[in-house]
Amino acid sequence: MVNQYINYDEGKDYNIIPVEGQEAGWDVRILTGDYVETTLRYGNIRMDGTENDPEMKFDFKVTYSPIDELNSDNGDLQTFAGDVLLSIIQRAIKEDALVIEDVKQ
């Protein structure tokens, strides 16, 4: 079963902000919706599951939010962060800008 998600647009719904001092680091500042002005920082992204039932797993943290006590344990924020991340990945694929690296465990 494929889950439906909301597609967000860079420049309208969020901005990608480089992290100072990190060549590959970036934050995502939310511009619309329930988490406006919240900034998320994504960590590792990995694909688990099977070929027929893939599952994306990712880490993220809230680096800033005007919402007191908002953190990555919030279930609604986890869903939202996943939708934003999928939108970013889809755009990167479309623009041939996605970089994938295998991580040796």
Protein Blocks (a to p, Z undefined) as FASTA:
>chain_A
ZZddddddehklpccdddehiakbccdddfehjlgoiacdddddddehjfklccdddddd
dfbdfbghiafklmklmmmmmmmmmmmmmmmmmnopaccddddZZ
